[in-house]
Amino acid sequence: MVLAGPRLEALRVFWTWIGDNDHNGHGQNLLYKIESGDCQIMAIDHSFSLCHGNQNDPLAVGACMGYGTAALPGCAAATRLTVTLILSLEWGIVENIVRRLNVILTDEEQDRILEILKVRRQQLTAILGLNGA
């Protein structure tokens, strides 16, 4: 867990932002390889993201619990860094990514996704319980 902890914590923060509630200890949603003192991780299956099952409240899904990394040594720095990266991401980039899906998503669906991402980004520190920390 020492090698994977900070990376899993960064993913936990990302999953929290996108409202993904399917990565709470669900080992089948991770692919990993440990080799030469390095751990490579790939998260798969985001079908329960974007507040799946609740299209009205962008804050319906709380913080992702991930794989229990939040309290591990060295993971607090990964939390802070990932939050900083998400908050500093230029909104136009996020919007362009969502809007390029116009061949498979209606304008209404795109708007809903953008609203979820926007609201959750604005509330990310609160969702993660970092306010005042």
Order of alpha helices (4+ residues) and beta strands (2+ residues): alpha-beta-beta-alpha-alpha-alpha-alpha
